[in-house]
Amino acid sequence: MKKIKIKKGDQVLVIAGVNKGVKGSVLKVLYNLNKALVEGVNTVKRHTKPNSENPKGGIIEKQLPIDISNLSLMTKEGENTRVGFKIEDGKKVRISKKSKEII
């Protein structure tokens, strides 16, 4: 399994797929599937039967995970960047490859 460099709460840009160019925040990372849930990305409509959570049933909007390879981390300035690592004060920290700042 590959090391995932994106974490919950990061701002990301979708670089491939139907939602290309959309920016959003990571809600959850699914490490075993190599995917992430991103706010406002890959939303689908699902028809549901009535159940205890939704007594009427009907059509609900749901977010599906997107593959990590289709995401790029964004810096504070809003440009996409790759992630590197650096040891600082005995701790391993993530850095932006473009601006060399700590993420």
C-alpha positions as CSV (number, residue, x, y, z in Angstrom):
1,M,0.0,0.0,0.0
2,K,1.2,3.5,-1.0
3,K,1.7,6.3,1.5
4,I,-1.1,8.8,1.4
5,K,0.2,12.4,1.7
6,I,-3.3,14.0,1.9
7,K,-5.0,14.3,5.3
8,K,-8.4,15.2,6.7
9,G,-9.0,19.0,6.6
10,D,-6.6,19.7,3.7
11,Q,-7.7,21.9,0.8
12,V,-7.4,20.0,-2.5
13,L,-7.9,20.5,-6.2
14,V,-9.4,17.8,-8.4
15,I,-6.9,17.3,-11.3
16,A,-8.7,14.5,-13.3
17,G,-12.1,13.2,-13.9
18,V,-15.6,14.6,-14.3
19,N,-15.1,17.2,-11.4
20,K,-11.7,18.4,-12.8
21,G,-10.9,21.9,-11.5
22,V,-13.1,21.8,-8.4
23,K,-11.6,22.8,-5.1
24,G,-12.7,21.4,-1.8
25,S,-11.8,20.3,1.7
26,V,-11.1,16.6,2.6
27,L,-13.8,15.3,4.9
28,K,-12.4,11.8,5.3
29,V,-9.5,9.6,4.0
30,L,-10.2,6.0,3.3
31,Y,-6.7,4.5,3.6
32,N,-7.5,0.9,2.8
33,L,-9.2,2.0,-0.5
34,N,-6.7,4.7,-1.4
35,K,-9.6,7.2,-1.7
36,A,-10.9,10.4,0.0
37,L,-14.3,12.1,0.5
38,V,-14.0,15.7,-0.7
39,E,-16.6,18.3,0.1
40,G,-18.8,19.1,-2.9
41,V,-17.1,16.6,-5.2
42,N,-18.5,13.4,-6.8
43,T,-22.1,13.9,-5.5
44,V,-24.7,11.5,-6.8
45,K,-28.4,11.1,-6.3
46,R,-29.7,7.8,-4.8
47,H,-33.2,6.5,-4.6
48,T,-34.0,5.1,-1.2
49,K,-36.8,3.1,0.3
50,P,-38.4,4.4,3.5
51,N,-36.4,3.4,6.6
52,S,-36.0,4.6,10.2
53,E,-33.6,7.4,9.3
54,N,-35.7,8.6,6.4
55,P,-39.4,7.6,6.9
56,K,-40.6,9.0,3.6
57,G,-37.8,7.6,1.4
58,G,-37.2,9.4,-1.9
59,I,-34.1,10.8,-3.6
60,I,-31.1,11.8,-1.5
61,E,-27.8,13.3,-2.5
62,K,-24.7,11.4,-1.4
63,Q,-21.0,12.0,-1.7
64,L,-18.8,9.2,-3.0
65,P,-15.1,8.9,-2.5
66,I,-12.6,10.0,-5.2
67,D,-9.3,8.4,-5.8
68,I,-6.2,10.0,-4.2
69,S,-4.4,10.1,-7.5
70,N,-7.0,12.5,-8.9
71,L,-6.3,15.0,-6.1
72,S,-3.6,17.6,-5.7
73,L,-2.9,19.5,-2.4
74,M,-3.3,23.3,-2.5
75,T,-1.1,25.9,-0.8
76,K,-2.4,28.8,1.2
77,E,-2.1,31.0,-1.9
78,G,-4.5,28.6,-3.8
79,E,-2.0,27.0,-6.2
80,N,-1.6,23.2,-6.4
81,T,1.6,21.6,-5.3
82,R,3.2,18.3,-4.6
83,V,4.1,17.2,-1.1
84,G,7.5,16.6,0.4
85,F,8.8,15.8,3.9
86,K,11.4,17.5,6.1
87,I,12.7,16.8,9.6
88,E,12.3,20.0,11.7
89,D,13.0,20.0,15.5
90,G,13.0,16.2,15.5
91,K,9.6,16.0,13.9
92,K,8.7,14.9,10.4
93,V,6.6,17.7,8.7
94,R,4.9,18.0,5.3
95,I,6.2,20.8,3.0
96,S,5.1,22.3,-0.3
97,K,7.4,21.4,-3.1
98,K,6.6,24.8,-4.8
99,S,7.0,27.3,-2.0
100,K,9.0,25.2,0.5
101,E,6.6,26.2,3.3
102,I,5.3,23.9,6.0
103,I,1.8,22.6,5.4
